[in-house]
Amino acid sequence: MTEKERKDMKELDEIADRAGGYVDFFPNADQHVDMRGIIAYCKQKGIEPIDMTLREYNRFVIHNAG
């Protein structure tokens, strides 16, 4: 990691701290997402994955995978 990356990370940490918390970047290891299903669904609906509702997205979450 470069010195600039460390400085940027520290700055982001401070911003997150002032905002009241952090975002967890580590997903649940027992939970996976059917990306092929999402891609097919979005093509069928004519939308981008980012435009899916939470309810639509949750249809593709696979619990207890492994």
PyMOL Python script that loads the backbone (N, CA, C, O; Angstrom):
from pymol import cmd

cmd.read_pdbstr("""\
ATOM      1  N   MET A   1       0.849  -1.161   0.000  1.00  0.00           N
ATOM      2  CA  MET A   1       0.000   0.000   0.000  1.00  0.00           C
ATOM      3  C   MET A   1       0.906   1.239   0.000  1.00  0.00           C
ATOM      4  O   MET A   1       1.861   1.329   0.772  1.00  0.00           O
ATOM      5  N   THR A   2       0.590   2.165  -0.863  1.00  0.00           N
ATOM      6  CA  THR A   2       1.408   3.372  -0.958  1.00  0.00           C
ATOM      7  C   THR A   2       1.065   4.343   0.172  1.00  0.00           C
ATOM      8  O   THR A   2       0.049   4.197   0.852  1.00  0.00           O
ATOM      9  N   GLU A   3       1.913   5.309   0.350  1.00  0.00           N
ATOM     10  CA  GLU A   3       1.677   6.323   1.390  1.00  0.00           C
ATOM     11  C   GLU A   3       0.404   7.111   1.091  1.00  0.00           C
ATOM     12  O   GLU A   3      -0.339   7.467   2.006  1.00  0.00           O
ATOM     13  N   LYS A   4       0.156   7.383  -0.184  1.00  0.00           N
ATOM     14  CA  LYS A   4      -1.061   8.112  -0.560  1.00  0.00           C
ATOM     15  C   LYS A   4      -2.300   7.291  -0.237  1.00  0.00           C
ATOM     16  O   LYS A   4      -3.289   7.834   0.255  1.00  0.00           O
ATOM     17  N   GLU A   5      -2.258   5.982  -0.509  1.00  0.00           N
ATOM     18  CA  GLU A   5      -3.397   5.118  -0.195  1.00  0.00           C
ATOM     19  C   GLU A   5      -3.664   5.084   1.309  1.00  0.00           C
ATOM     20  O   GLU A   5      -4.818   5.093   1.738  1.00  0.00           O
ATOM     21  N   ARG A   6      -2.602   5.044   2.104  1.00  0.00           N
ATOM     22  CA  ARG A   6      -2.771   5.070   3.566  1.00  0.00           C
ATOM     23  C   ARG A   6      -3.386   6.385   4.021  1.00  0.00           C
ATOM     24  O   ARG A   6      -4.264   6.402   4.884  1.00  0.00           O
ATOM     25  N   LYS A   7      -2.924   7.481   3.439  1.00  0.00           N
ATOM     26  CA  LYS A   7      -3.470   8.790   3.791  1.00  0.00           C
ATOM     27  C   LYS A   7      -4.946   8.871   3.408  1.00  0.00           C
ATOM     28  O   LYS A   7      -5.768   9.357   4.184  1.00  0.00           O
ATOM     29  N   ASP A   8      -5.277   8.391   2.205  1.00  0.00           N
ATOM     30  CA  ASP A   8      -6.674   8.393   1.760  1.00  0.00           C
ATOM     31  C   ASP A   8      -7.541   7.518   2.663  1.00  0.00           C
ATOM     32  O   ASP A   8      -8.666   7.889   2.997  1.00  0.00           O
ATOM     33  N   MET A   9      -7.015   6.352   3.060  1.00  0.00           N
ATOM     34  CA  MET A   9      -7.762   5.445   3.922  1.00  0.00           C
ATOM     35  C   MET A   9      -8.011   6.095   5.291  1.00  0.00           C
ATOM     36  O   MET A   9      -9.105   5.995   5.846  1.00  0.00           O
ATOM     37  N   LYS A  10      -6.992   6.752   5.817  1.00  0.00           N
ATOM     38  CA  LYS A  10      -7.139   7.428   7.106  1.00  0.00           C
ATOM     39  C   LYS A  10      -8.200   8.516   7.006  1.00  0.00           C
ATOM     40  O   LYS A  10      -9.024   8.675   7.906  1.00  0.00           O
ATOM     41  N   GLU A  11      -8.175   9.262   5.910  1.00  0.00           N
ATOM     42  CA  GLU A  11      -9.167  10.320   5.710  1.00  0.00           C
ATOM     43  C   GLU A  11     -10.577   9.738   5.639  1.00  0.00           C
ATOM     44  O   GLU A  11     -11.504  10.281   6.241  1.00  0.00           O
ATOM     45  N   LEU A  12     -10.743   8.641   4.909  1.00  0.00           N
ATOM     46  CA  LEU A  12     -12.053   8.004   4.819  1.00  0.00           C
ATOM     47  C   LEU A  12     -12.505   7.457   6.169  1.00  0.00           C
ATOM     48  O   LEU A  12     -13.686   7.539   6.508  1.00  0.00           O
ATOM     49  N   ASP A  13     -11.576   6.901   6.939  1.00  0.00           N
ATOM     50  CA  ASP A  13     -11.906   6.417   8.280  1.00  0.00           C
ATOM     51  C   ASP A  13     -12.400   7.548   9.166  1.00  0.00           C
ATOM     52  O   ASP A  13     -13.364   7.381   9.914  1.00  0.00           O
ATOM     53  N   GLU A  14     -11.743   8.696   9.084  1.00  0.00           N
ATOM     54  CA  GLU A  14     -12.158   9.843   9.883  1.00  0.00           C
ATOM     55  C   GLU A  14     -13.533  10.354   9.457  1.00  0.00           C
ATOM     56  O   GLU A  14     -14.349  10.724  10.301  1.00  0.00           O
ATOM     57  N   ILE A  15     -13.787  10.373   8.158  1.00  0.00           N
ATOM     58  CA  ILE A  15     -15.108  10.788   7.655  1.00  0.00           C
ATOM     59  C   ILE A  15     -16.179   9.826   8.149  1.00  0.00           C
ATOM     60  O   ILE A  15     -17.239  10.252   8.608  1.00  0.00           O
ATOM     61  N   ALA A  16     -15.903   8.535   8.055  1.00  0.00           N
ATOM     62  CA  ALA A  16     -16.868   7.533   8.515  1.00  0.00           C
ATOM     63  C   ALA A  16     -17.107   7.665  10.012  1.00  0.00           C
ATOM     64  O   ALA A  16     -18.244   7.541  10.468  1.00  0.00           O
ATOM     65  N   ASP A  17     -16.065   7.911  10.772  1.00  0.00           N
ATOM     66  CA  ASP A  17     -16.201   8.070  12.213  1.00  0.00           C
ATOM     67  C   ASP A  17     -17.090   9.266  12.540  1.00  0.00           C
ATOM     68  O   ASP A  17     -17.945   9.181  13.421  1.00  0.00           O
ATOM     69  N   ARG A  18     -16.893  10.367  11.843  1.00  0.00           N
ATOM     70  CA  ARG A  18     -17.734  11.553  12.063  1.00  0.00           C
ATOM     71  C   ARG A  18     -19.174  11.298  11.652  1.00  0.00           C
ATOM     72  O   ARG A  18     -20.098  11.866  12.234  1.00  0.00           O
ATOM     73  N   ALA A  19     -19.372  10.442  10.648  1.00  0.00           N
ATOM     74  CA  ALA A  19     -20.718  10.131  10.171  1.00  0.00           C
ATOM     75  C   ALA A  19     -21.434   9.133  11.083  1.00  0.00           C
ATOM     76  O   ALA A  19     -22.634   8.903  10.934  1.00  0.00           O
ATOM     77  N   GLY A  20     -20.707   8.548  12.017  1.00  0.00           N
ATOM     78  CA  GLY A  20     -21.360   7.680  12.982  1.00  0.00           C
ATOM     79  C   GLY A  20     -21.109   6.205  12.794  1.00  0.00           C
ATOM     80  O   GLY A  20     -21.728   5.401  13.490  1.00  0.00           O
ATOM     81  N   GLY A  21     -20.250   5.814  11.909  1.00  0.00           N
ATOM     82  CA  GLY A  21     -19.982   4.391  11.779  1.00  0.00           C
ATOM     83  C   GLY A  21     -19.311   4.030  10.481  1.00  0.00           C
ATOM     84  O   GLY A  21     -18.917   4.888   9.691  1.00  0.00           O
ATOM     85  N   TYR A  22     -19.194   2.756  10.288  1.00  0.00           N
ATOM     86  CA  TYR A  22     -18.494   2.205   9.135  1.00  0.00           C
ATOM     87  C   TYR A  22     -19.400   1.259   8.362  1.00  0.00           C
ATOM     88  O   TYR A  22     -20.398   0.765   8.887  1.00  0.00           O
ATOM     89  N   VAL A  23     -19.047   1.019   7.134  1.00  0.00           N
ATOM     90  CA  VAL A  23     -19.735   0.036   6.308  1.00  0.00           C
ATOM     91  C   VAL A  23     -18.952  -1.263   6.395  1.00  0.00           C
ATOM     92  O   VAL A  23     -17.729  -1.267   6.261  1.00  0.00           O
ATOM     93  N   ASP A  24     -19.647  -2.351   6.616  1.00  0.00           N
ATOM     94  CA  ASP A  24     -18.988  -3.654   6.702  1.00  0.00           C
ATOM     95  C   ASP A  24     -18.761  -4.175   5.297  1.00  0.00           C
ATOM     96  O   ASP A  24     -19.714  -4.482   4.582  1.00  0.00           O
ATOM     97  N   PHE A  25     -17.493  -4.276   4.898  1.00  0.00           N
ATOM     98  CA  PHE A  25     -17.168  -4.743   3.556  1.00  0.00           C
ATOM     99  C   PHE A  25     -17.032  -6.258   3.492  1.00  0.00           C
ATOM    100  O   PHE A  25     -16.834  -6.807   2.408  1.00  0.00           O
ATOM    101  N   PHE A  26     -17.131  -6.942   4.614  1.00  0.00           N
ATOM    102  CA  PHE A  26     -16.963  -8.378   4.651  1.00  0.00           C
ATOM    103  C   PHE A  26     -18.328  -9.043   4.752  1.00  0.00           C
ATOM    104  O   PHE A  26     -18.944  -9.029   5.817  1.00  0.00           O
ATOM    105  N   PRO A  27     -18.804  -9.620   3.667  1.00  0.00           N
ATOM    106  CA  PRO A  27     -20.126 -10.234   3.686  1.00  0.00           C
ATOM    107  C   PRO A  27     -20.135 -11.494   4.546  1.00  0.00           C
ATOM    108  O   PRO A  27     -19.088 -12.035   4.899  1.00  0.00           O
ATOM    109  N   ASN A  28     -21.313 -11.934   4.863  1.00  0.00           N
ATOM    110  CA  ASN A  28     -21.496 -13.168   5.609  1.00  0.00           C
ATOM    111  C   ASN A  28     -20.962 -14.330   4.772  1.00  0.00           C
ATOM    112  O   ASN A  28     -21.352 -14.488   3.615  1.00  0.00           O
ATOM    113  N   ALA A  29     -20.086 -15.134   5.340  1.00  0.00           N
ATOM    114  CA  ALA A  29     -19.449 -16.231   4.597  1.00  0.00           C
ATOM    115  C   ALA A  29     -20.454 -17.309   4.203  1.00  0.00           C
ATOM    116  O   ALA A  29     -20.201 -18.065   3.266  1.00  0.00           O
ATOM    117  N   ASP A  30     -21.578 -17.394   4.892  1.00  0.00           N
ATOM    118  CA  ASP A  30     -22.586 -18.410   4.588  1.00  0.00           C
ATOM    119  C   ASP A  30     -23.631 -17.904   3.599  1.00  0.00           C
ATOM    120  O   ASP A  30     -24.618 -18.591   3.336  1.00  0.00           O
ATOM    121  N   GLN A  31     -23.429 -16.729   3.057  1.00  0.00           N
ATOM    122  CA  GLN A  31     -24.405 -16.131   2.157  1.00  0.00           C
ATOM    123  C   GLN A  31     -23.743 -15.771   0.838  1.00  0.00           C
ATOM    124  O   GLN A  31     -22.717 -15.091   0.816  1.00  0.00           O
ATOM    125  N   HIS A  32     -24.320 -16.219  -0.242  1.00  0.00           N
ATOM    126  CA  HIS A  32     -23.802 -15.925  -1.576  1.00  0.00           C
ATOM    127  C   HIS A  32     -24.943 -15.407  -2.436  1.00  0.00           C
ATOM    128  O   HIS A  32     -26.113 -15.503  -2.064  1.00  0.00           O
ATOM    129  N   VAL A  33     -24.589 -14.861  -3.582  1.00  0.00           N
ATOM    130  CA  VAL A  33     -25.581 -14.297  -4.489  1.00  0.00           C
ATOM    131  C   VAL A  33     -25.475 -14.991  -5.837  1.00  0.00           C
ATOM    132  O   VAL A  33     -24.375 -15.202  -6.349  1.00  0.00           O
ATOM    133  N   ASP A  34     -26.615 -15.344  -6.407  1.00  0.00           N
ATOM    134  CA  ASP A  34     -26.675 -15.967  -7.730  1.00  0.00           C
ATOM    135  C   ASP A  34     -26.545 -14.872  -8.787  1.00  0.00           C
ATOM    136  O   ASP A  34     -27.548 -14.346  -9.268  1.00  0.00           O
ATOM    137  N   MET A  35     -25.301 -14.530  -9.146  1.00  0.00           N
ATOM    138  CA  MET A  35     -25.066 -13.438 -10.090  1.00  0.00           C
ATOM    139  C   MET A  35     -25.601 -13.758 -11.479  1.00  0.00           C
ATOM    140  O   MET A  35     -26.107 -12.870 -12.166  1.00  0.00           O
ATOM    141  N   ARG A  36     -25.496 -15.007 -11.895  1.00  0.00           N
ATOM    142  CA  ARG A  36     -26.050 -15.371 -13.213  1.00  0.00           C
ATOM    143  C   ARG A  36     -27.555 -15.160 -13.229  1.00  0.00           C
ATOM    144  O   ARG A  36     -28.115 -14.698 -14.223  1.00  0.00           O
ATOM    145  N   GLY A  37     -28.199 -15.497 -12.133  1.00  0.00           N
ATOM    146  CA  GLY A  37     -29.639 -15.279 -12.027  1.00  0.00           C
ATOM    147  C   GLY A  37     -29.986 -13.804 -12.079  1.00  0.00           C
ATOM    148  O   GLY A  37     -30.962 -13.410 -12.718  1.00  0.00           O
ATOM    149  N   ILE A  38     -29.188 -12.990 -11.408  1.00  0.00           N
ATOM    150  CA  ILE A  38     -29.421 -11.543 -11.412  1.00  0.00           C
ATOM    151  C   ILE A  38     -29.252 -10.988 -12.814  1.00  0.00           C
ATOM    152  O   ILE A  38     -30.068 -10.184 -13.264  1.00  0.00           O
ATOM    153  N   ILE A  39     -28.208 -11.405 -13.506  1.00  0.00           N
ATOM    154  CA  ILE A  39     -27.969 -10.910 -14.871  1.00  0.00           C
ATOM    155  C   ILE A  39     -29.114 -11.293 -15.799  1.00  0.00           C
ATOM    156  O   ILE A  39     -29.594 -10.469 -16.578  1.00  0.00           O
ATOM    157  N   ALA A  40     -29.548 -12.546 -15.713  1.00  0.00           N
ATOM    158  CA  ALA A  40     -30.661 -12.996 -16.561  1.00  0.00           C
ATOM    159  C   ALA A  40     -31.937 -12.231 -16.228  1.00  0.00           C
ATOM    160  O   ALA A  40     -32.666 -11.817 -17.129  1.00  0.00           O
ATOM    161  N   TYR A  41     -32.207 -12.044 -14.945  1.00  0.00           N
ATOM    162  CA  TYR A  41     -33.400 -11.319 -14.507  1.00  0.00           C
ATOM    163  C   TYR A  41     -33.381  -9.876 -15.024  1.00  0.00           C
ATOM    164  O   TYR A  41     -34.383  -9.371 -15.530  1.00  0.00           O
ATOM    165  N   CYS A  42     -32.226  -9.227 -14.888  1.00  0.00           N
ATOM    166  CA  CYS A  42     -32.118  -7.832 -15.321  1.00  0.00           C
ATOM    167  C   CYS A  42     -32.264  -7.695 -16.835  1.00  0.00           C
ATOM    168  O   CYS A  42     -32.877  -6.742 -17.315  1.00  0.00           O
ATOM    169  N   LYS A  43     -31.701  -8.645 -17.589  1.00  0.00           N
ATOM    170  CA  LYS A  43     -31.882  -8.617 -19.049  1.00  0.00           C
ATOM    171  C   LYS A  43     -33.345  -8.774 -19.402  1.00  0.00           C
ATOM    172  O   LYS A  43     -33.852  -8.088 -20.289  1.00  0.00           O
ATOM    173  N   GLN A  44     -34.029  -9.680 -18.707  1.00  0.00           N
ATOM    174  CA  GLN A  44     -35.451  -9.920 -18.970  1.00  0.00           C
ATOM    175  C   GLN A  44     -36.280  -8.676 -18.652  1.00  0.00           C
ATOM    176  O   GLN A  44     -37.205  -8.341 -19.392  1.00  0.00           O
ATOM    177  N   LYS A  45     -35.953  -7.990 -17.555  1.00  0.00           N
ATOM    178  CA  LYS A  45     -36.706  -6.806 -17.131  1.00  0.00           C
ATOM    179  C   LYS A  45     -36.245  -5.525 -17.825  1.00  0.00           C
ATOM    180  O   LYS A  45     -36.930  -4.504 -17.771  1.00  0.00           O
ATOM    181  N   GLY A  46     -35.059  -5.586 -18.488  1.00  0.00           N
ATOM    182  CA  GLY A  46     -34.534  -4.400 -19.156  1.00  0.00           C
ATOM    183  C   GLY A  46     -34.005  -3.366 -18.183  1.00  0.00           C
ATOM    184  O   GLY A  46     -34.108  -2.164 -18.427  1.00  0.00           O
ATOM    185  N   ILE A  47     -33.428  -3.839 -17.059  1.00  0.00           N
ATOM    186  CA  ILE A  47     -32.880  -2.928 -16.052  1.00  0.00           C
ATOM    187  C   ILE A  47     -31.428  -3.291 -15.766  1.00  0.00           C
ATOM    188  O   ILE A  47     -30.959  -4.365 -16.145  1.00  0.00           O
ATOM    189  N   GLU A  48     -30.735  -2.400 -15.106  1.00  0.00           N
ATOM    190  CA  GLU A  48     -29.380  -2.657 -14.645  1.00  0.00           C
ATOM    191  C   GLU A  48     -29.464  -3.243 -13.234  1.00  0.00           C
ATOM    192  O   GLU A  48     -30.409  -2.941 -12.505  1.00  0.00           O
ATOM    193  N   PRO A  49     -28.507  -4.067 -12.840  1.00  0.00           N
ATOM    194  CA  PRO A  49     -28.536  -4.638 -11.491  1.00  0.00           C
ATOM    195  C   PRO A  49     -28.612  -3.578 -10.383  1.00  0.00           C
ATOM    196  O   PRO A  49     -29.231  -3.814  -9.346  1.00  0.00           O
ATOM    197  N   ILE A  50     -27.998  -2.436 -10.592  1.00  0.00           N
ATOM    198  CA  ILE A  50     -28.030  -1.380  -9.580  1.00  0.00           C
ATOM    199  C   ILE A  50     -29.444  -0.837  -9.373  1.00  0.00           C
ATOM    200  O   ILE A  50     -29.736  -0.245  -8.334  1.00  0.00           O
ATOM    201  N   ASP A  51     -30.316  -1.035 -10.355  1.00  0.00           N
ATOM    202  CA  ASP A  51     -31.678  -0.525 -10.282  1.00  0.00           C
ATOM    203  C   ASP A  51     -32.665  -1.513  -9.659  1.00  0.00           C
ATOM    204  O   ASP A  51     -33.857  -1.222  -9.557  1.00  0.00           O
ATOM    205  N   MET A  52     -32.168  -2.678  -9.246  1.00  0.00           N
ATOM    206  CA  MET A  52     -33.047  -3.659  -8.619  1.00  0.00           C
ATOM    207  C   MET A  52     -33.502  -3.152  -7.252  1.00  0.00           C
ATOM    208  O   MET A  52     -32.766  -2.449  -6.559  1.00  0.00           O
ATOM    209  N   THR A  53     -34.717  -3.519  -6.882  1.00  0.00           N
ATOM    210  CA  THR A  53     -35.162  -3.217  -5.529  1.00  0.00           C
ATOM    211  C   THR A  53     -34.562  -4.236  -4.579  1.00  0.00           C
ATOM    212  O   THR A  53     -34.073  -5.280  -5.011  1.00  0.00           O
ATOM    213  N   LEU A  54     -34.595  -3.946  -3.315  1.00  0.00           N
ATOM    214  CA  LEU A  54     -34.072  -4.870  -2.318  1.00  0.00           C
ATOM    215  C   LEU A  54     -34.853  -6.182  -2.347  1.00  0.00           C
ATOM    216  O   LEU A  54     -34.272  -7.255  -2.181  1.00  0.00           O
ATOM    217  N   ARG A  55     -36.136  -6.102  -2.552  1.00  0.00           N
ATOM    218  CA  ARG A  55     -36.967  -7.308  -2.624  1.00  0.00           C
ATOM    219  C   ARG A  55     -36.562  -8.170  -3.821  1.00  0.00           C
ATOM    220  O   ARG A  55     -36.480  -9.392  -3.705  1.00  0.00           O
ATOM    221  N   GLU A  56     -36.311  -7.538  -4.964  1.00  0.00           N
ATOM    222  CA  GLU A  56     -35.857  -8.282  -6.137  1.00  0.00           C
ATOM    223  C   GLU A  56     -34.503  -8.924  -5.881  1.00  0.00           C
ATOM    224  O   GLU A  56     -34.297 -10.096  -6.196  1.00  0.00           O
ATOM    225  N   TYR A  57     -33.577  -8.156  -5.307  1.00  0.00           N
ATOM    226  CA  TYR A  57     -32.227  -8.660  -5.020  1.00  0.00           C
ATOM    227  C   TYR A  57     -32.279  -9.858  -4.072  1.00  0.00           C
ATOM    228  O   TYR A  57     -31.584 -10.852  -4.282  1.00  0.00           O
ATOM    229  N   ASN A  58     -33.092  -9.762  -3.045  1.00  0.00           N
ATOM    230  CA  ASN A  58     -33.163 -10.836  -2.046  1.00  0.00           C
ATOM    231  C   ASN A  58     -33.626 -12.169  -2.628  1.00  0.00           C
ATOM    232  O   ASN A  58     -33.385 -13.218  -2.030  1.00  0.00           O
ATOM    233  N   ARG A  59     -34.276 -12.142  -3.770  1.00  0.00           N
ATOM    234  CA  ARG A  59     -34.677 -13.392  -4.424  1.00  0.00           C
ATOM    235  C   ARG A  59     -33.469 -14.202  -4.870  1.00  0.00           C
ATOM    236  O   ARG A  59     -33.580 -15.410  -5.082  1.00  0.00           O
ATOM    237  N   PHE A  60     -32.323 -13.557  -5.015  1.00  0.00           N
ATOM    238  CA  PHE A  60     -31.123 -14.213  -5.540  1.00  0.00           C
ATOM    239  C   PHE A  60     -30.071 -14.482  -4.464  1.00  0.00           C
ATOM    240  O   PHE A  60     -28.971 -14.940  -4.775  1.00  0.00           O
ATOM    241  N   VAL A  61     -30.396 -14.205  -3.218  1.00  0.00           N
ATOM    242  CA  VAL A  61     -29.466 -14.477  -2.119  1.00  0.00           C
ATOM    243  C   VAL A  61     -29.588 -15.946  -1.730  1.00  0.00           C
ATOM    244  O   VAL A  61     -30.684 -16.458  -1.502  1.00  0.00           O
ATOM    245  N   ILE A  62     -28.443 -16.606  -1.661  1.00  0.00           N
ATOM    246  CA  ILE A  62     -28.388 -18.019  -1.301  1.00  0.00           C
ATOM    247  C   ILE A  62     -27.799 -18.119   0.096  1.00  0.00           C
ATOM    248  O   ILE A  62     -26.629 -17.795   0.297  1.00  0.00           O
ATOM    249  N   HIS A  63     -28.591 -18.563   1.061  1.00  0.00           N
ATOM    250  CA  HIS A  63     -28.132 -18.684   2.438  1.00  0.00           C
ATOM    251  C   HIS A  63     -27.523 -20.068   2.668  1.00  0.00           C
ATOM    252  O   HIS A  63     -27.851 -21.028   1.972  1.00  0.00           O
ATOM    253  N   ASN A  64     -26.649 -20.149   3.639  1.00  0.00           N
ATOM    254  CA  ASN A  64     -26.002 -21.405   4.023  1.00  0.00           C
ATOM    255  C   ASN A  64     -25.312 -22.081   2.849  1.00  0.00           C
ATOM    256  O   ASN A  64     -25.347 -23.304   2.716  1.00  0.00           O
ATOM    257  N   ALA A  65     -24.696 -21.288   2.011  1.00  0.00           N
ATOM    258  CA  ALA A  65     -23.953 -21.851   0.876  1.00  0.00           C
ATOM    259  C   ALA A  65     -22.621 -22.407   1.383  1.00  0.00           C
ATOM    260  O   ALA A  65     -22.069 -21.936   2.377  1.00  0.00           O
ATOM    261  N   GLY A  66     -22.144 -23.376   0.703  1.00  0.00           N
ATOM    262  CA  GLY A  66     -20.840 -23.870   1.087  1.00  0.00           C
ATOM    263  C   GLY A  66     -20.699 -25.348   0.977  1.00  0.00           C
ATOM    264  O   GLY A  66     -19.635 -25.891   1.276  1.00  0.00           O
TER     265      GLY A  66
END
""", "prot")
cmd.dss("prot")
cmd.show_as("cartoon", "prot")
cmd.util.cbc("prot")
cmd.orient("prot")
